[in-house]
Amino acid sequence: YLQCRKEHCGRKEFLRRAAKLPGIYVPSLYAVSWNDDGTLASFQAAKKAGYHSFECDIWYTQSGEIFVCHDSTLKRQSGVDVPAWELSSKTQKKYPIIHGRGISKYPVQYYPTLDQALTFAENNKMRPLFHLKNSSQSTFTKTALEKLDKTIKKHKNLKTPVVFSSRASVVRKMKNYSFRKGYLRRTCSTVQLKKAAVFAKANRCNYQIGRASCRERV
């Protein structure tokens, strides 16, 4: 940060440099693309720029599967008012992604499964960061976390993923799994971040993630 100030770098250049530091990711730098068979092929901007990780949101669906999807519904990207937690391997090809920046560059896009995202990460030697999404209809229960952990363990050459949540009840359940754990606190308040740090340490989190911070526990 200080070096960028000294060089009068713009915000975009500062974020580009910061994203190369371990423990920091910048969502605006990542662009997703798929193969035409529907499997995840690349987080194009991150891979091309040489970044070591990518971040995505995941949902535990009604079918007992885990899918990658940013929004709580498919309306913005697929034009259908279907909740993300209704995705399944049977309906995956039913909802192609038809809206989004640079969509015309890719012939067919679908919401990838957790396994497809992990396969990409493993093949490209990148560390995945997964944000557990929750709603009144879908949450990461103990069963869901066990499935997440089991799927991760299938990928023997995968860099250990970071899994984080903003729900304290979910974080408390994440103690004895193979992935690194993080607690997301959406606040810029120093007092609230200190409280979050105490909670994260008590629940054996590797990371405390704030709106503008991601600090590895010492």
Accessible surface in RSA format (square Angstrom, percent):
REM  Atomic radii and reference values for relative SASA: ProtOr
REM  Chains: A
REM  Algorithm: Lee & Richards
REM  Probe-radius: 1.40
REM  Slices: 20
REM RES _ NUM      All-atoms   Total-Side   Main-Chain    Non-polar    All polar
REM                ABS   REL    ABS   REL    ABS   REL    ABS   REL    ABS   REL
RES TYR A   1   154.93  72.3 119.97  68.3  34.96  91.0  88.61  66.6  66.32  81.8
RES LEU A   2   139.61  77.8 132.86  95.1   6.74  17.0 133.27  93.6   6.34  17.1
RES GLN A   3    99.98  55.9  94.45  69.0   5.54  13.2  44.72  95.2  55.26  41.9
RES CYS A   4     8.84   6.7   8.52   9.5   0.32   0.8   4.63  11.7   4.21   4.5
RES ARG A   5   155.40  65.2 139.78  71.3  15.63  37.2  34.53  47.2 120.87  73.3
RES LYS A   6   160.71  78.4 136.04  83.5  24.66  58.7  91.82  82.6  68.89  73.4
RES GLU A   7    80.74  46.4  53.64  40.6  27.10  64.5  33.81  65.4  46.93  38.3
RES HIS A   8   166.98  91.3 135.33  94.1  31.65  81.0  97.16 100.1  69.83  81.2
RES CYS A   9    37.35  28.3   7.29   8.1  30.06  70.7   6.95  17.6  30.41  32.8
RES GLY A  10    46.48  57.3   0.00   N/A  46.48  57.3  38.44 105.5   8.04  18.0
RES ARG A  11   189.43  79.5 172.91  88.1  16.52  39.3  72.66  99.3 116.77  70.8
RES LYS A  12   163.44  79.7 159.34  97.8   4.09   9.7 102.87  92.6  60.56  64.5
RES GLU A  13    50.61  29.1  46.89  35.5   3.72   8.9  27.79  53.7  22.82  18.6
RES PHE A  14    61.43  30.7  61.43  38.0   0.00   0.0  61.43  37.2   0.00   0.0
RES LEU A  15    33.43  18.6  33.43  23.9   0.00   0.0  33.43  23.5   0.00   0.0
RES ARG A  16    89.97  37.8  89.97  45.9   0.00   0.0  39.25  53.6  50.72  30.7
RES ARG A  17    84.52  35.5  77.69  39.6   6.83  16.3  39.00  53.3  45.52  27.6
RES ALA A  18    12.59  11.6   9.42  14.5   3.16   7.2  12.33  17.4   0.26   0.7
RES ALA A  19     1.23   1.1   0.03   0.0   1.20   2.7   0.03   0.0   1.20   3.2
RES LYS A  20    96.80  47.2  82.23  50.5  14.57  34.7  43.51  39.2  53.28  56.8
RES LEU A  21    97.90  54.5  97.90  70.0   0.00   0.0  97.90  68.8   0.00   0.0
RES PRO A  22   117.85  85.9  98.49  89.8  19.36  70.4  99.25  81.9  18.60 115.6
RES GLY A  23    19.91  24.6   0.00   N/A  19.91  24.6  12.12  33.3   7.80  17.5
RES ILE A  24    59.51  33.9  56.46  42.1   3.05   7.3  57.59  41.5   1.93   5.2
RES TYR A  25    42.82  20.0  27.71  15.8  15.12  39.3  10.49   7.9  32.33  39.9
RES VAL A  26    13.68   9.0  12.90  11.7   0.77   1.9  13.66  11.9   0.01   0.0
RES PRO A  27    81.98  59.7  70.88  64.6  11.10  40.3  72.54  59.9   9.44  58.7
RES SER A  28    78.75  66.5  52.71  70.3  26.04  60.0  57.05 121.5  21.70  30.4
RES LEU A  29    29.07  16.2  23.04  16.5   6.03  15.2  27.78  19.5   1.29   3.5
RES TYR A  30    22.14  10.3   7.84   4.5  14.31  37.2   8.08   6.1  14.06  17.3
RES ALA A  31    38.06  35.0  32.77  50.6   5.29  12.0  38.06  53.6   0.00   0.0
RES VAL A  32    50.08  33.0  36.77  33.3  13.31  32.1  36.77  32.0  13.31  36.1
RES SER A  33     9.16   7.7   9.16  12.2   0.00   0.0   2.58   5.5   6.58   9.2
RES TRP A  34    22.92   9.2  14.04   6.8   8.88  20.9  14.04   7.5   8.88  14.4
RES ASN A  35    72.85  50.2  68.73  66.4   4.12   9.9  13.81  33.2  59.04  57.1
RES ASP A  36   104.34  73.1  87.29  86.9  17.05  40.3  13.78  32.4  90.56  90.3
RES ASP A  37    85.71  60.0  67.57  67.3  18.14  42.9  43.90 103.3  41.81  41.7
RES GLY A  38     0.72   0.9   0.00   N/A   0.72   0.9   0.72   2.0   0.00   0.0
RES THR A  39    46.64  33.2  46.64  47.3   0.00   0.0  41.18  55.3   5.46   8.2
RES LEU A  40    11.25   6.3   0.83   0.6  10.42  26.2   0.83   0.6  10.42  28.0
RES ALA A  41    33.94  31.2  17.93  27.7  16.01  36.4  22.60  31.8  11.34  30.0
RES SER A  42    23.24  19.6  23.24  31.0   0.00   0.0  17.19  36.6   6.05   8.5
RES PHE A  43     5.32   2.7   5.32   3.3   0.00   0.0   5.32   3.2   0.00   0.0
RES GLN A  44    76.16  42.6  74.76  54.6   1.40   3.3  17.93  38.2  58.23  44.2
RES ALA A  45    38.80  35.7  29.37  45.3   9.43  21.4  36.71  51.7   2.08   5.5
RES ALA A  46     0.00   0.0   0.00   0.0   0.00   0.0   0.00   0.0   0.00   0.0
RES LYS A  47    87.79  42.8  79.43  48.7   8.36  19.9  46.75  42.1  41.04  43.7
RES LYS A  48   178.86  87.3 144.07  88.4  34.79  82.8  96.79  87.1  82.07  87.4
RES ALA A  49    44.71  41.1  22.80  35.2  21.91  49.8  34.82  49.0   9.89  26.2
RES GLY A  50    59.33  73.2   0.00   N/A  59.33  73.2  32.58  89.4  26.75  59.9
RES TYR A  51    10.69   5.0   4.40   2.5   6.29  16.4   3.64   2.7   7.04   8.7
RES HIS A  52    56.38  30.8  50.62  35.2   5.77  14.7  50.25  51.8   6.13   7.1
RES SER A  53     4.56   3.8   4.54   6.1   0.01   0.0   1.62   3.5   2.93   4.1
RES PHE A  54     0.00   0.0   0.00   0.0   0.00   0.0   0.00   0.0   0.00   0.0
RES GLU A  55    26.47  15.2  19.64  14.9   6.83  16.3   0.26   0.5  26.21  21.4
RES CYS A  56    10.29   7.8   5.51   6.1   4.79  11.2  10.12  25.6   0.17   0.2
RES ASP A  57    11.06   7.8   7.62   7.6   3.44   8.1   1.03   2.4  10.03  10.0
RES ILE A  58     0.00   0.0   0.00   0.0   0.00   0.0   0.00   0.0   0.00   0.0
RES TRP A  59     3.71   1.5   3.71   1.8   0.00   0.0   3.71   2.0   0.00   0.0
RES TYR A  60    41.70  19.5  39.42  22.4   2.28   5.9  24.63  18.5  17.07  21.0
RES THR A  61     3.69   2.6   0.00   0.0   3.69   8.8   0.92   1.2   2.78   4.2
RES GLN A  62   123.76  69.2  82.95  60.6  40.81  97.2  42.74  91.0  81.02  61.4
RES SER A  63    61.08  51.6  21.27  28.4  39.81  91.7  34.46  73.4  26.62  37.3
RES GLY A  64    22.16  27.3   0.00   N/A  22.16  27.3  16.54  45.4   5.62  12.6
RES GLU A  65    40.42  23.2  40.32  30.5   0.10   0.2  23.85  46.1  16.57  13.5
RES ILE A  66     6.25   3.6   1.56   1.2   4.70  11.3   1.56   1.1   4.70  12.7
RES PHE A  67     0.00   0.0   0.00   0.0   0.00   0.0   0.00   0.0   0.00   0.0
RES VAL A  68    16.59  10.9  15.81  14.3   0.78   1.9  15.81  13.7   0.78   2.1
RES CYS A  69     3.06   2.3   0.13   0.1   2.93   6.9   2.96   7.5   0.10   0.1
RES HIS A  70   113.95  62.3 108.22  75.2   5.72  14.6  80.23  82.7  33.72  39.2
RES ASP A  71    29.88  20.9  25.02  24.9   4.85  11.5  17.01  40.0  12.87  12.8
RES SER A  72    53.35  45.1  48.60  64.9   4.75  10.9  20.60  43.9  32.75  45.9
RES THR A  73    43.61  31.0  41.81  42.4   1.80   4.3  30.05  40.4  13.56  20.5
RES LEU A  74     0.35   0.2   0.00   0.0   0.35   0.9   0.35   0.2   0.00   0.0
RES LYS A  75   126.48  61.7 121.65  74.6   4.82  11.5  69.81  62.8  56.67  60.4
RES ARG A  76   139.84  58.7 124.13  63.3  15.71  37.4  80.19 109.6  59.65  36.2
RES GLN A  77    36.91  20.6  36.33  26.6   0.58   1.4   0.90   1.9  36.01  27.3
RES SER A  78     8.67   7.3   0.88   1.2   7.79  18.0   0.88   1.9   7.79  10.9
RES GLY A  79    46.05  56.8   0.00   N/A  46.05  56.8  15.76  43.3  30.29  67.8
RES VAL A  80    53.55  35.2  49.82  45.1   3.73   9.0  53.55  46.5   0.00   0.0
RES ASP A  81   107.85  75.5  78.63  78.3  29.22  69.1  24.06  56.6  83.79  83.6
RES VAL A  82    24.19  15.9  23.79  21.5   0.40   1.0  24.19  21.0   0.00   0.0
RES PRO A  83    32.62  23.8  32.62  29.7   0.00   0.0  32.62  26.9   0.00   0.0
RES ALA A  84     0.00   0.0   0.00   0.0   0.00   0.0   0.00   0.0   0.00   0.0
RES TRP A  85    30.64  12.3  30.64  14.8   0.00   0.0  26.73  14.3   3.91   6.3
RES GLU A  86    79.40  45.6  65.51  49.6  13.89  33.1  13.60  26.3  65.79  53.7
RES LEU A  87     0.53   0.3   0.02   0.0   0.52   1.3   0.07   0.0   0.47   1.3
RES SER A  88    14.75  12.5  14.75  19.7   0.00   0.0  10.29  21.9   4.46   6.2
RES SER A  89    70.05  59.2  51.64  68.9  18.41  42.4  30.51  65.0  39.55  55.4
RES LYS A  90   195.79  95.5 159.81  98.1  35.98  85.7 110.10  99.1  85.69  91.3
RES THR A  91    36.89  26.2  36.44  36.9   0.45   1.1  36.89  49.5   0.00   0.0
RES GLN A  92    14.67   8.2  14.61  10.7   0.06   0.1   0.39   0.8  14.28  10.8
RES LYS A  93   112.92  55.1  98.67  60.5  14.25  33.9  56.76  51.1  56.16  59.8
RES LYS A  94   142.09  69.3 115.25  70.7  26.83  63.9  76.36  68.7  65.73  70.0
RES TYR A  95    27.68  12.9  26.30  15.0   1.38   3.6  10.55   7.9  17.13  21.1
RES PRO A  96    50.36  36.7  49.79  45.4   0.57   2.1  49.79  41.1   0.57   3.5
RES ILE A  97    11.75   6.7   5.77   4.3   5.98  14.4   5.77   4.2   5.98  16.2
RES ILE A  98    90.31  51.4  74.18  55.3  16.13  38.9  77.17  55.6  13.14  35.7
RES HIS A  99    94.42  51.6  91.09  63.3   3.33   8.5  60.92  62.8  33.50  39.0
RES GLY A 100    45.67  56.3   0.00   N/A  45.67  56.3  30.38  83.4  15.29  34.3
RES ARG A 101   211.51  88.8 170.06  86.7  41.45  98.7  91.55 125.1 119.96  72.7
RES GLY A 102    28.55  35.2   0.00   N/A  28.55  35.2  19.12  52.5   9.43  21.1
RES ILE A 103    46.86  26.7  43.71  32.6   3.15   7.6  44.50  32.0   2.36   6.4
RES SER A 104   110.36  93.3  71.84  95.9  38.52  88.7  53.67 114.3  56.69  79.4
RES LYS A 105   154.22  75.2 121.28  74.4  32.94  78.4  75.89  68.3  78.33  83.4
RES TYR A 106    40.05  18.7  31.26  17.8   8.79  22.9  27.51  20.7  12.54  15.5
RES PRO A 107   109.13  79.5  69.00  62.9  40.12 145.8  82.03  67.7  27.09 168.4
RES VAL A 108    46.20  30.4  42.05  38.1   4.15  10.0  46.20  40.1   0.00   0.0
RES GLN A 109     9.38   5.2   7.83   5.7   1.55   3.7   0.75   1.6   8.62   6.5
RES TYR A 110    28.03  13.1  28.03  15.9   0.00   0.0   1.42   1.1  26.61  32.8
RES TYR A 111     3.31   1.5   3.31   1.9   0.00   0.0   3.24   2.4   0.07   0.1
RES PRO A 112     2.03   1.5   2.03   1.9   0.00   0.0   2.03   1.7   0.00   0.0
RES THR A 113    25.25  18.0  25.25  25.6   0.00   0.0  22.25  29.9   3.00   4.5
RES LEU A 114     4.29   2.4   4.11   2.9   0.19   0.5   4.11   2.9   0.19   0.5
RES ASP A 115    51.89  36.3  50.80  50.6   1.08   2.6  17.10  40.2  34.78  34.7
RES GLN A 116    34.26  19.2  30.80  22.5   3.46   8.2  13.16  28.0  21.10  16.0
RES ALA A 117     0.09   0.1   0.09   0.1   0.00   0.0   0.09   0.1   0.00   0.0
RES LEU A 118     0.00   0.0   0.00   0.0   0.00   0.0   0.00   0.0   0.00   0.0
RES THR A 119    53.10  37.8  53.10  53.8   0.00   0.0  44.27  59.5   8.83  13.4
RES PHE A 120     5.38   2.7   1.97   1.2   3.41   8.9   5.22   3.2   0.16   0.4
RES ALA A 121     0.38   0.3   0.00   0.0   0.38   0.9   0.00   0.0   0.38   1.0
RES GLU A 122    35.99  20.7  28.43  21.5   7.56  18.0   9.08  17.6  26.90  22.0
RES ASN A 123   106.27  73.3  76.51  73.9  29.76  71.7  24.60  59.2  81.67  78.9
RES ASN A 124    39.37  27.2  31.78  30.7   7.59  18.3   3.89   9.4  35.48  34.3
RES LYS A 125   155.77  76.0 146.51  89.9   9.26  22.1 103.38  93.0  52.39  55.8
RES MET A 126     2.50   1.3   2.49   1.6   0.01   0.0   2.49   2.1   0.01   0.0
RES ARG A 127    56.24  23.6  56.24  28.7   0.00   0.0   7.73  10.6  48.51  29.4
RES PRO A 128     0.00   0.0   0.00   0.0   0.00   0.0   0.00   0.0   0.00   0.0
RES LEU A 129    11.79   6.6  11.79   8.4   0.00   0.0  11.79   8.3   0.00   0.0
RES PHE A 130     0.00   0.0   0.00   0.0   0.00   0.0   0.00   0.0   0.00   0.0
RES HIS A 131    13.78   7.5  13.78   9.6   0.00   0.0   2.66   2.7  11.12  12.9
RES LEU A 132     2.01   1.1   0.00   0.0   2.01   5.0   0.00   0.0   2.01   5.4
RES LYS A 133    41.02  20.0  39.98  24.5   1.03   2.5  25.12  22.6  15.90  16.9
RES ASN A 134    29.27  20.2   5.02   4.9  24.24  58.4   2.33   5.6  26.94  26.0
RES SER A 135    23.69  20.0  14.15  18.9   9.55  22.0  20.49  43.6   3.20   4.5
RES SER A 136   112.02  94.7  66.07  88.2  45.95 105.8  54.56 116.2  57.46  80.5
RES GLN A 137   117.14  65.5  90.62  66.2  26.52  63.1  20.16  42.9  96.98  73.6
RES SER A 138     8.62   7.3   1.12   1.5   7.51  17.3   7.53  16.0   1.09   1.5
RES THR A 139    43.34  30.8  38.88  39.4   4.46  10.6  35.90  48.2   7.44  11.2
RES PHE A 140     0.13   0.1   0.13   0.1   0.00   0.0   0.13   0.1   0.00   0.0
RES THR A 141    53.60  38.1  53.60  54.3   0.00   0.0  50.26  67.5   3.34   5.0
RES LYS A 142   136.17  66.4 133.98  82.2   2.18   5.2  75.93  68.3  60.24  64.2
RES THR A 143    88.29  62.8  86.39  87.6   1.89   4.5  50.68  68.1  37.60  56.8
RES ALA A 144     0.00   0.0   0.00   0.0   0.00   0.0   0.00   0.0   0.00   0.0
RES LEU A 145     0.00   0.0   0.00   0.0   0.00   0.0   0.00   0.0   0.00   0.0
RES GLU A 146    81.73  46.9  76.41  57.8   5.32  12.7  28.41  54.9  53.32  43.5
RES LYS A 147    80.01  39.0  75.49  46.3   4.51  10.7  29.80  26.8  50.20  53.5
RES LEU A 148     0.00   0.0   0.00   0.0   0.00   0.0   0.00   0.0   0.00   0.0
RES ASP A 149    10.25   7.2  10.25  10.2   0.00   0.0   1.35   3.2   8.90   8.9
RES LYS A 150   152.06  74.2 147.52  90.5   4.54  10.8  93.13  83.8  58.93  62.8
RES THR A 151    16.31  11.6  15.97  16.2   0.34   0.8   6.42   8.6   9.89  14.9
RES ILE A 152     9.99   5.7   9.03   6.7   0.96   2.3   9.03   6.5   0.96   2.6
RES LYS A 153   112.67  55.0 102.96  63.2   9.71  23.1  61.63  55.5  51.03  54.4
RES LYS A 154   129.75  63.3 102.92  63.1  26.83  63.9  72.48  65.2  57.27  61.0
RES HIS A 155    21.00  11.5  13.54   9.4   7.46  19.1  12.38  12.8   8.62  10.0
RES LYS A 156   172.10  84.0 139.36  85.5  32.74  78.0  98.24  88.4  73.86  78.7
RES ASN A 157   125.47  86.5 101.81  98.4  23.66  57.0  27.55  66.3  97.92  94.6
RES LEU A 158    23.15  12.9   1.78   1.3  21.37  53.7   2.09   1.5  21.06  56.7
RES LYS A 159    87.42  42.6  78.67  48.3   8.75  20.8  51.15  46.0  36.27  38.6
RES THR A 160    52.83  37.6  47.39  48.0   5.44  13.0  13.80  18.5  39.03  59.0
RES PRO A 161     2.49   1.8   2.49   2.3   0.00   0.0   2.49   2.1   0.00   0.0
RES VAL A 162     5.56   3.7   5.56   5.0   0.00   0.0   5.56   4.8   0.00   0.0
RES VAL A 163     0.00   0.0   0.00   0.0   0.00   0.0   0.00   0.0   0.00   0.0
RES PHE A 164     0.74   0.4   0.74   0.5   0.00   0.0   0.74   0.4   0.00   0.0
RES SER A 165     0.01   0.0   0.01   0.0   0.00   0.0   0.00   0.0   0.01   0.0
RES SER A 166    49.20  41.6  31.50  42.0  17.69  40.8   8.86  18.9  40.34  56.5
RES ARG A 167    97.43  40.9  93.50  47.7   3.93   9.3  28.19  38.5  69.24  42.0
RES ALA A 168    30.85  28.4  25.46  39.3   5.39  12.3  25.46  35.9   5.39  14.3
RES SER A 169    59.51  50.3  53.73  71.7   5.77  13.3  40.17  85.5  19.34  27.1
RES VAL A 170     1.17   0.8   1.17   1.1   0.00   0.0   1.17   1.0   0.00   0.0
RES VAL A 171     1.00   0.7   0.42   0.4   0.58   1.4   0.42   0.4   0.58   1.6
RES ARG A 172   130.40  54.7 119.85  61.1  10.55  25.1  44.68  61.1  85.72  52.0
RES LYS A 173    86.55  42.2  69.26  42.5  17.29  41.2  53.38  48.1  33.17  35.3
RES MET A 174     0.13   0.1   0.08   0.0   0.06   0.1   0.13   0.1   0.00   0.0
RES LYS A 175    79.54  38.8  71.73  44.0   7.81  18.6  22.68  20.4  56.86  60.6
RES ASN A 176   123.73  85.3  93.01  89.9  30.72  74.0  39.04  94.0  84.69  81.9
RES TYR A 177    41.32  19.3  22.05  12.5  19.27  50.1  20.85  15.7  20.47  25.2
RES SER A 178    55.96  47.3  25.92  34.6  30.04  69.2  37.75  80.4  18.21  25.5
RES PHE A 179     3.01   1.5   0.00   0.0   3.01   7.8   0.49   0.3   2.52   7.2
RES ARG A 180    76.02  31.9  74.69  38.1   1.33   3.2  12.04  16.5  63.98  38.8
RES LYS A 181    17.41   8.5  17.41  10.7   0.00   0.0   4.89   4.4  12.52  13.3
RES GLY A 182     0.00   0.0   0.00   N/A   0.00   0.0   0.00   0.0   0.00   0.0
RES TYR A 183    13.89   6.5  13.89   7.9   0.00   0.0   0.50   0.4  13.39  16.5
RES LEU A 184    14.91   8.3  13.74   9.8   1.17   2.9  13.74   9.6   1.17   3.2
RES ARG A 185    83.46  35.0  82.95  42.3   0.50   1.2   8.19  11.2  75.27  45.6
RES ARG A 186   150.32  63.1 126.04  64.3  24.27  57.8  50.10  68.5 100.22  60.7
RES THR A 187    21.80  15.5  16.52  16.7   5.28  12.6  11.97  16.1   9.84  14.9
RES CYS A 188    89.17  67.4  60.91  67.9  28.25  66.4  38.94  98.7  50.22  54.2
RES SER A 189    46.61  39.4  33.74  45.0  12.88  29.7  33.14  70.6  13.48  18.9
RES THR A 190    88.93  63.2  83.37  84.5   5.55  13.2  49.60  66.6  39.32  59.4
RES VAL A 191    93.04  61.2  91.58  82.9   1.46   3.5  92.41  80.3   0.63   1.7
RES GLN A 192    55.16  30.8  54.73  40.0   0.43   1.0  14.01  29.8  41.15  31.2
RES LEU A 193    24.79  13.8  23.81  17.0   0.98   2.5  24.08  16.9   0.71   1.9
RES LYS A 194   137.35  67.0 133.47  81.9   3.88   9.2  81.91  73.7  55.44  59.1
RES LYS A 195   127.99  62.4 118.87  72.9   9.12  21.7  77.74  70.0  50.25  53.5
RES ALA A 196     3.98   3.7   0.04   0.1   3.94   9.0   3.51   4.9   0.47   1.2
RES ALA A 197    37.43  34.4  31.64  48.8   5.79  13.2  33.07  46.6   4.36  11.5
RES VAL A 198   107.87  71.0 102.66  92.9   5.21  12.6 106.58  92.6   1.29   3.5
RES PHE A 199    38.86  19.4  34.38  21.3   4.48  11.7  38.65  23.4   0.21   0.6
RES ALA A 200     5.53   5.1   5.53   8.5   0.00   0.0   5.53   7.8   0.00   0.0
RES LYS A 201   143.45  70.0 134.81  82.7   8.65  20.6  77.98  70.2  65.47  69.7
RES ALA A 202    72.04  66.2  41.43  63.9  30.61  69.6  53.78  75.7  18.27  48.4
RES ASN A 203    12.06   8.3  11.49  11.1   0.57   1.4   0.09   0.2  11.97  11.6
RES ARG A 204   121.65  51.1 118.15  60.2   3.50   8.3  54.57  74.6  67.08  40.7
RES CYS A 205     1.49   1.1   0.27   0.3   1.22   2.9   0.05   0.1   1.44   1.6
RES ASN A 206    41.60  28.7  40.53  39.2   1.07   2.6   1.72   4.1  39.88  38.5
RES TYR A 207    14.58   6.8  13.57   7.7   1.00   2.6   5.41   4.1   9.16  11.3
RES GLN A 208    12.63   7.1  10.98   8.0   1.65   3.9   6.57  14.0   6.06   4.6
RES ILE A 209     9.39   5.3   9.39   7.0   0.00   0.0   9.39   6.8   0.00   0.0
RES GLY A 210     5.26   6.5   0.00   N/A   5.26   6.5   0.21   0.6   5.06  11.3
RES ARG A 211   166.60  69.9 131.77  67.2  34.83  82.9  50.11  68.5 116.49  70.6
RES ALA A 212    97.76  89.9  56.28  86.9  41.48  94.4  67.35  94.8  30.41  80.6
RES SER A 213    30.65  25.9  17.74  23.7  12.91  29.7  26.68  56.8   3.97   5.6
RES CYS A 214    30.63  23.2  10.92  12.2  19.71  46.3   8.26  20.9  22.37  24.1
RES ARG A 215   128.77  54.1 122.37  62.4   6.41  15.3  63.92  87.4  64.85  39.3
RES GLU A 216   106.73  61.3  90.33  68.3  16.40  39.1  26.37  51.0  80.36  65.6
RES ARG A 217   114.03  47.9  87.75  44.7  26.28  62.6  31.72  43.4  82.31  49.9
RES VAL A 218   182.74 120.2 125.23 113.4  57.50 138.6 152.16 132.2  30.58  82.9
END  Absolute sums over single chains surface
CHAIN  1 A    12076.2       9929.9       2146.3       6499.0       5577.3
END  Absolute sums over all chains
TOTAL         12076.2       9929.9       2146.3       6499.0       5577.3
